[in-house]
Amino acid sequence: MQDTITSIVSQYDLTGKYLDDIAINEIKDYFSTALSRLKVIEIINSKSSKIIQEAATRLYSEQPELLRPGGNSYTTRRYSACLRDIEYYLRYASYALIAGNTNILNERVIDGLRETYNSLSVPIGPTVRSIKLLEQIIIEEFIANYQDDFNFIKQPFECIIQGLSEQNI
């Protein structure tokens, strides 16, 4: 896993170049959101169970068929697996948030996930919706506690959603 700074420096080191204005501006952006990123991580760490439960509650109120016989969250085992997956997405999104870089999501989450879900007959739509709900809940919590810009929070969740969504080739 690389943070923004390591990623930028590695890229320039590979090409044998000094950091230019573009790289310096990217590093400045990273530091300008550092305190806000720490604040959102504190929210996630202190309220992770509540965030996960709220995302599940909203998902199942929107899509109650998932909990009915034949639904993908029917039975305790499947419901628990869904909550486990939501927690997994939240945890990795928090890593990407603090790093200011989504590379970890590509390395550890997205690669092969859609194919795995398809092979297990796990519907992608509700999964994508649960990730979007995580994003919304965290933004709501952040806005309730801080007046800072929150747009950076969207990046890791949108990255996961994009990775799970069908690609047009």
Accessible surface in RSA format (square Angstrom, percent):
REM  Atomic radii and reference values for relative SASA: ProtOr
REM  Chains: A
REM  Algorithm: Lee & Richards
REM  Probe-radius: 1.40
REM  Slices: 20
REM RES _ NUM      All-atoms   Total-Side   Main-Chain    Non-polar    All polar
REM                ABS   REL    ABS   REL    ABS   REL    ABS   REL    ABS   REL
RES MET A   1   116.11  60.1  59.67  39.5  56.44 134.4  57.38  48.8  58.73  77.8
RES GLN A   2    63.85  35.7  61.65  45.1   2.20   5.2  18.97  40.4  44.87  34.0
RES ASP A   3    46.30  32.4  42.44  42.2   3.86   9.1   9.11  21.4  37.19  37.1
RES THR A   4    19.14  13.6  18.81  19.1   0.33   0.8  17.51  23.5   1.63   2.5
RES ILE A   5    50.23  28.6  50.23  37.4   0.00   0.0  50.23  36.2   0.00   0.0
RES THR A   6    61.76  43.9  57.58  58.4   4.18  10.0  39.26  52.7  22.51  34.0
RES SER A   7    28.76  24.3  26.03  34.7   2.73   6.3   2.05   4.4  26.72  37.4
RES ILE A   8     6.73   3.8   6.37   4.7   0.36   0.9   6.73   4.8   0.00   0.0
RES VAL A   9    70.17  46.2  69.68  63.1   0.49   1.2  69.80  60.6   0.37   1.0
RES SER A  10    38.33  32.4  33.44  44.6   4.89  11.3  22.25  47.4  16.08  22.5
RES GLN A  11   113.77  63.6 109.22  79.8   4.55  10.8  33.65  71.6  80.12  60.8
RES TYR A  12    26.73  12.5  26.45  15.1   0.28   0.7  15.62  11.7  11.11  13.7
RES ASP A  13   107.42  75.2  89.69  89.3  17.73  41.9  16.69  39.3  90.72  90.5
RES LEU A  14   155.75  86.7 121.61  87.0  34.14  85.8 124.80  87.6  30.95  83.3
RES THR A  15    83.67  59.5  53.93  54.7  29.74  70.9  60.11  80.7  23.56  35.6
RES GLY A  16    70.25  86.6   0.00   N/A  70.25  86.6  36.25  99.5  33.99  76.1
RES LYS A  17   135.64  66.2 117.30  72.0  18.34  43.7  68.04  61.2  67.60  72.0
RES TYR A  18   207.35  96.8 194.99 110.9  12.36  32.2 150.68 113.2  56.67  69.9
RES LEU A  19    68.27  38.0  48.41  34.6  19.85  49.9  48.41  34.0  19.85  53.4
RES ASP A  20    63.26  44.3  54.90  54.6   8.36  19.8  39.48  92.9  23.78  23.7
RES ASP A  21   109.79  76.9 106.48 106.0   3.31   7.8  28.29  66.6  81.50  81.3
RES ILE A  22   115.89  65.9 113.24  84.4   2.66   6.4 115.51  83.2   0.38   1.0
RES ALA A  23     0.49   0.4   0.00   0.0   0.49   1.1   0.49   0.7   0.00   0.0
RES ILE A  24    72.91  41.5  72.45  54.0   0.45   1.1  72.83  52.4   0.07   0.2
RES ASN A  25    77.91  53.7  77.51  74.9   0.40   1.0  21.00  50.5  56.91  55.0
RES GLU A  26    79.39  45.6  75.64  57.2   3.75   8.9  30.85  59.7  48.54  39.6
RES ILE A  27    30.15  17.2  30.15  22.5   0.00   0.0  30.15  21.7   0.00   0.0
RES LYS A  28   128.30  62.6 122.18  75.0   6.12  14.6  76.43  68.8  51.87  55.2
RES ASP A  29    91.90  64.4  90.70  90.3   1.20   2.8  25.23  59.4  66.68  66.5
RES TYR A  30    33.80  15.8  27.08  15.4   6.71  17.5  13.71  10.3  20.08  24.8
RES PHE A  31   120.29  60.2 106.08  65.7  14.20  37.0 106.30  64.4  13.99  40.0
RES SER A  32    88.67  74.9  48.34  64.5  40.34  92.9  50.05 106.6  38.62  54.1
RES THR A  33    44.00  31.3  43.22  43.8   0.78   1.9  38.46  51.7   5.54   8.4
RES ALA A  34    29.42  27.1  28.79  44.4   0.63   1.4  28.97  40.8   0.45   1.2
RES LEU A  35   116.43  64.8 113.24  81.0   3.18   8.0 114.15  80.2   2.27   6.1
RES SER A  36    14.94  12.6  14.50  19.4   0.44   1.0   1.19   2.5  13.75  19.3
RES ARG A  37    10.14   4.3  10.14   5.2   0.00   0.0   5.69   7.8   4.46   2.7
RES LEU A  38    90.13  50.2  89.80  64.2   0.33   0.8  89.80  63.1   0.33   0.9
RES LYS A  39    39.98  19.5  39.79  24.4   0.18   0.4  19.06  17.2  20.92  22.3
RES VAL A  40     0.00   0.0   0.00   0.0   0.00   0.0   0.00   0.0   0.00   0.0
RES ILE A  41    24.02  13.7  24.02  17.9   0.00   0.0  24.02  17.3   0.00   0.0
RES GLU A  42   106.02  60.9 101.72  77.0   4.30  10.2  42.22  81.7  63.80  52.1
RES ILE A  43    10.00   5.7   8.57   6.4   1.43   3.4   9.89   7.1   0.10   0.3
RES ILE A  44     6.11   3.5   6.11   4.5   0.00   0.0   6.11   4.4   0.00   0.0
RES ASN A  45   107.41  74.1  80.55  77.8  26.86  64.7  26.96  64.9  80.44  77.8
RES SER A  46    88.25  74.6  47.99  64.0  40.26  92.7  50.63 107.8  37.62  52.7
RES LYS A  47    66.93  32.7  63.06  38.7   3.87   9.2  41.65  37.5  25.29  26.9
RES SER A  48    39.91  33.7  38.51  51.4   1.40   3.2  13.32  28.4  26.59  37.2
RES SER A  49    90.08  76.1  81.09 108.2   8.99  20.7  47.68 101.5  42.40  59.4
RES LYS A  50   118.94  58.0 109.40  67.1   9.54  22.7  92.23  83.0  26.71  28.5
RES ILE A  51     1.09   0.6   0.96   0.7   0.13   0.3   1.09   0.8   0.00   0.0
RES ILE A  52    20.54  11.7  20.54  15.3   0.00   0.0  20.54  14.8   0.00   0.0
RES GLN A  53    86.80  48.5  86.60  63.3   0.20   0.5  44.97  95.7  41.83  31.7
RES GLU A  54    61.46  35.3  59.24  44.8   2.22   5.3  14.32  27.7  47.14  38.5
RES ALA A  55     0.00   0.0   0.00   0.0   0.00   0.0   0.00   0.0   0.00   0.0
RES ALA A  56     0.20   0.2   0.19   0.3   0.01   0.0   0.20   0.3   0.00   0.0
RES THR A  57    72.30  51.4  64.76  65.7   7.54  18.0  58.93  79.1  13.37  20.2
RES ARG A  58    61.94  26.0  60.80  31.0   1.14   2.7  26.70  36.5  35.24  21.4
RES LEU A  59     2.72   1.5   2.72   1.9   0.00   0.0   2.72   1.9   0.00   0.0
RES TYR A  60    15.02   7.0  11.14   6.3   3.87  10.1  11.44   8.6   3.58   4.4
RES SER A  61    85.95  72.6  52.94  70.7  33.01  76.0  47.30 100.7  38.66  54.2
RES GLU A  62    83.73  48.1  51.78  39.2  31.95  76.1  40.26  77.9  43.47  35.5
RES GLN A  63    39.44  22.1  39.37  28.8   0.07   0.2  13.57  28.9  25.87  19.6
RES PRO A  64    52.45  38.2  51.61  47.0   0.84   3.0  51.61  42.6   0.84   5.2
RES GLU A  65    89.30  51.3  85.28  64.5   4.01   9.5  49.06  94.9  40.24  32.9
RES LEU A  66    14.82   8.3  14.42  10.3   0.40   1.0  14.82  10.4   0.00   0.0
RES LEU A  67    73.84  41.1  61.45  44.0  12.39  31.1  61.56  43.2  12.28  33.0
RES ARG A  68   131.85  55.4 129.05  65.8   2.80   6.7  51.01  69.7  80.84  49.0
RES PRO A  69   104.92  76.5  82.45  75.2  22.47  81.7  82.97  68.5  21.94 136.4
RES GLY A  70    77.17  95.2   0.00   N/A  77.17  95.2  41.12 112.8  36.05  80.7
RES GLY A  71    10.60  13.1   0.00   N/A  10.60  13.1   9.63  26.4   0.98   2.2
RES ASN A  72    43.07  29.7  36.42  35.2   6.65  16.0   7.18  17.3  35.89  34.7
RES SER A  73     6.71   5.7   5.14   6.9   1.57   3.6   0.00   0.0   6.71   9.4
RES TYR A  74    93.72  43.8  92.65  52.7   1.08   2.8  53.64  40.3  40.08  49.4
RES THR A  75    71.78  51.1  53.20  53.9  18.58  44.3  66.42  89.2   5.36   8.1
RES THR A  76   112.04  79.7 102.60 104.0   9.44  22.5  70.27  94.4  41.77  63.2
RES ARG A  77   178.29  74.9 167.04  85.2  11.25  26.8  84.83 115.9  93.46  56.6
RES ARG A  78    94.64  39.7  91.50  46.6   3.14   7.5  12.38  16.9  82.26  49.9
RES TYR A  79    61.28  28.6  61.28  34.9   0.00   0.0  46.83  35.2  14.45  17.8
RES SER A  80    56.57  47.8  50.89  67.9   5.68  13.1  31.95  68.0  24.62  34.5
RES ALA A  81    29.31  27.0  26.52  40.9   2.79   6.4  28.80  40.6   0.51   1.4
RES CYS A  82    28.35  21.4  22.77  25.4   5.58  13.1  11.55  29.3  16.80  18.1
RES LEU A  83    39.86  22.2  38.51  27.5   1.36   3.4  39.39  27.7   0.48   1.3
RES ARG A  84   146.75  61.6 139.25  71.0   7.50  17.8  73.60 100.6  73.15  44.3
RES ASP A  85    29.14  20.4  29.14  29.0   0.00   0.0   6.28  14.8  22.86  22.8
RES ILE A  86     1.92   1.1   1.90   1.4   0.02   0.0   1.92   1.4   0.00   0.0
RES GLU A  87    65.58  37.6  65.58  49.6   0.00   0.0  29.49  57.0  36.08  29.5
RES TYR A  88    64.08  29.9  64.08  36.5   0.00   0.0  45.11  33.9  18.98  23.4
RES TYR A  89     1.42   0.7   1.42   0.8   0.00   0.0   1.07   0.8   0.35   0.4
RES LEU A  90     3.57   2.0   3.57   2.6   0.00   0.0   3.57   2.5   0.00   0.0
RES ARG A  91    87.55  36.8  82.66  42.1   4.88  11.6  37.61  51.4  49.94  30.3
RES TYR A  92    24.18  11.3  24.18  13.8   0.00   0.0   0.08   0.1  24.10  29.7
RES ALA A  93     0.00   0.0   0.00   0.0   0.00   0.0   0.00   0.0   0.00   0.0
RES SER A  94    11.65   9.8  11.20  14.9   0.45   1.0   1.46   3.1  10.19  14.3
RES TYR A  95    75.65  35.3  75.59  43.0   0.06   0.2  51.51  38.7  24.14  29.8
RES ALA A  96     2.71   2.5   0.14   0.2   2.58   5.9   0.15   0.2   2.56   6.8
RES LEU A  97     4.24   2.4   2.05   1.5   2.19   5.5   4.24   3.0   0.00   0.0
RES ILE A  98    59.27  33.7  56.13  41.8   3.13   7.5  56.13  40.4   3.13   8.5
RES ALA A  99     4.07   3.7   0.80   1.2   3.27   7.4   4.07   5.7   0.00   0.0
RES GLY A 100    24.24  29.9   0.00   N/A  24.24  29.9   9.69  26.6  14.56  32.6
RES ASN A 101    17.96  12.4  12.70  12.3   5.26  12.7   5.32  12.8  12.64  12.2
RES THR A 102    24.84  17.7  22.87  23.2   1.97   4.7   1.96   2.6  22.87  34.6
RES ASN A 103    52.09  35.9  51.54  49.8   0.55   1.3   6.48  15.6  45.61  44.1
RES ILE A 104     3.80   2.2   3.25   2.4   0.55   1.3   3.25   2.3   0.55   1.5
RES LEU A 105     0.00   0.0   0.00   0.0   0.00   0.0   0.00   0.0   0.00   0.0
RES ASN A 106    61.90  42.7  61.84  59.8   0.06   0.1  20.07  48.3  41.83  40.4
RES GLU A 107   100.05  57.4  70.83  53.6  29.22  69.6  41.54  80.3  58.51  47.8
RES ARG A 108   128.69  54.0 107.04  54.6  21.65  51.6  31.81  43.5  96.88  58.7
RES VAL A 109     5.36   3.5   0.00   0.0   5.36  12.9   0.34   0.3   5.02  13.6
RES ILE A 110    23.05  13.1  19.13  14.2   3.92   9.5  19.13  13.8   3.92  10.6
RES ASP A 111   108.45  76.0  81.75  81.4  26.70  63.1  32.03  75.4  76.42  76.2
RES GLY A 112    38.74  47.8   0.00   N/A  38.74  47.8  28.39  77.9  10.35  23.2
RES LEU A 113    23.44  13.1  20.82  14.9   2.62   6.6  23.39  16.4   0.05   0.1
RES ARG A 114    45.55  19.1  45.02  22.9   0.53   1.3   2.81   3.8  42.74  25.9
RES GLU A 115   103.15  59.2  96.97  73.4   6.18  14.7  65.87 127.4  37.28  30.4
RES THR A 116    65.66  46.7  61.24  62.1   4.43  10.5  39.85  53.5  25.82  39.0
RES TYR A 117    15.15   7.1  15.15   8.6   0.00   0.0  11.97   9.0   3.18   3.9
RES ASN A 118    80.98  55.8  62.14  60.1  18.84  45.4  26.65  64.1  54.33  52.5
RES SER A 119    91.16  77.0  51.00  68.1  40.16  92.5  52.44 111.7  38.73  54.3
RES LEU A 120   119.61  66.6  96.76  69.2  22.85  57.4 101.54  71.3  18.07  48.6
RES SER A 121    89.26  75.4  70.00  93.4  19.26  44.4  44.85  95.5  44.41  62.2
RES VAL A 122    36.28  23.9  32.79  29.7   3.48   8.4  32.94  28.6   3.33   9.0
RES PRO A 123    50.51  36.8  39.07  35.6  11.44  41.6  49.78  41.1   0.73   4.5
RES ILE A 124    29.88  17.0  25.35  18.9   4.53  10.9  25.35  18.3   4.53  12.3
RES GLY A 125    46.53  57.4   0.00   N/A  46.53  57.4  36.18  99.3  10.34  23.2
RES PRO A 126    21.99  16.0  21.67  19.8   0.32   1.2  21.94  18.1   0.06   0.4
RES THR A 127    14.52  10.3  10.39  10.5   4.12   9.8   6.63   8.9   7.88  11.9
RES VAL A 128    31.53  20.7  31.53  28.5   0.00   0.0  31.53  27.4   0.00   0.0
RES ARG A 129    66.67  28.0  64.59  32.9   2.08   5.0  29.85  40.8  36.82  22.3
RES SER A 130     3.12   2.6   3.12   4.2   0.00   0.0   0.77   1.6   2.35   3.3
RES ILE A 131     0.00   0.0   0.00   0.0   0.00   0.0   0.00   0.0   0.00   0.0
RES LYS A 132    62.93  30.7  62.93  38.6   0.00   0.0  41.78  37.6  21.16  22.5
RES LEU A 133     1.67   0.9   1.67   1.2   0.00   0.0   1.67   1.2   0.00   0.0
RES LEU A 134     0.03   0.0   0.03   0.0   0.00   0.0   0.03   0.0   0.00   0.0
RES GLU A 135     3.69   2.1   3.69   2.8   0.00   0.0   0.00   0.0   3.69   3.0
RES GLN A 136    60.34  33.7  57.59  42.1   2.75   6.5  22.28  47.4  38.06  28.9
RES ILE A 137     6.10   3.5   6.09   4.5   0.01   0.0   6.09   4.4   0.01   0.0
RES ILE A 138     0.00   0.0   0.00   0.0   0.00   0.0   0.00   0.0   0.00   0.0
RES ILE A 139    18.05  10.3  18.05  13.5   0.00   0.0  18.05  13.0   0.00   0.0
RES GLU A 140    84.79  48.7  76.81  58.1   7.98  19.0  45.14  87.3  39.65  32.4
RES GLU A 141    23.42  13.4  21.94  16.6   1.47   3.5   3.89   7.5  19.53  15.9
RES PHE A 142     0.01   0.0   0.01   0.0   0.00   0.0   0.01   0.0   0.00   0.0
RES ILE A 143    83.96  47.8  79.14  59.0   4.82  11.6  79.21  57.0   4.75  12.9
RES ALA A 144    83.87  77.1  41.90  64.7  41.98  95.5  53.07  74.7  30.81  81.6
RES ASN A 145    77.97  53.8  48.23  46.6  29.74  71.6  12.75  30.7  65.22  63.0
RES TYR A 146    57.43  26.8  51.50  29.3   5.92  15.4  31.48  23.7  25.95  32.0
RES GLN A 147   173.01  96.7 139.17 101.7  33.84  80.6  67.61 143.9 105.40  79.9
RES ASP A 148    46.89  32.8  32.93  32.8  13.97  33.0  14.95  35.2  31.94  31.9
RES ASP A 149    95.54  66.9  77.84  77.5  17.71  41.9  45.82 107.8  49.72  49.6
RES PHE A 150    59.21  29.6  59.21  36.7   0.00   0.0  59.21  35.9   0.00   0.0
RES ASN A 151    81.09  55.9  73.06  70.6   8.02  19.3  24.61  59.2  56.48  54.6
RES PHE A 152    33.27  16.6  21.69  13.4  11.59  30.2  30.33  18.4   2.94   8.4
RES ILE A 153     0.00   0.0   0.00   0.0   0.00   0.0   0.00   0.0   0.00   0.0
RES LYS A 154    76.38  37.3  76.38  46.9   0.00   0.0  32.71  29.4  43.67  46.5
RES GLN A 155    96.35  53.9  88.21  64.5   8.14  19.4  31.65  67.4  64.70  49.1
RES PRO A 156     2.21   1.6   2.21   2.0   0.00   0.0   2.21   1.8   0.00   0.0
RES PHE A 157     0.00   0.0   0.00   0.0   0.00   0.0   0.00   0.0   0.00   0.0
RES GLU A 158    66.79  38.3  64.21  48.6   2.58   6.1  37.24  72.0  29.55  24.1
RES CYS A 159    28.40  21.5  18.83  21.0   9.57  22.5  13.10  33.2  15.30  16.5
RES ILE A 160     0.00   0.0   0.00   0.0   0.00   0.0   0.00   0.0   0.00   0.0
RES ILE A 161    23.44  13.3  23.44  17.5   0.00   0.0  23.44  16.9   0.00   0.0
RES GLN A 162   108.97  60.9 108.37  79.2   0.60   1.4  41.96  89.3  67.01  50.8
RES GLY A 163    16.08  19.8   0.00   N/A  16.08  19.8  10.22  28.1   5.86  13.1
RES LEU A 164     0.47   0.3   0.47   0.3   0.00   0.0   0.47   0.3   0.00   0.0
RES SER A 165    36.14  30.5  32.37  43.2   3.77   8.7  25.19  53.6  10.95  15.3
RES GLU A 166   124.98  71.8 103.50  78.3  21.48  51.1  61.91 119.8  63.07  51.5
RES GLN A 167    83.07  46.5  63.31  46.3  19.76  47.0  29.67  63.2  53.40  40.5
RES ASN A 168   159.54 110.0 124.43 120.2  35.11  84.5  35.72  86.0 123.82 119.7
RES ILE A 169   213.22 121.3 139.40 103.9  73.81 177.9 166.96 120.2  46.25 125.5
END  Absolute sums over single chains surface
CHAIN  1 A     9582.7       8091.5       1491.2       5398.0       4184.7
END  Absolute sums over all chains
TOTAL          9582.7       8091.5       1491.2       5398.0       4184.7
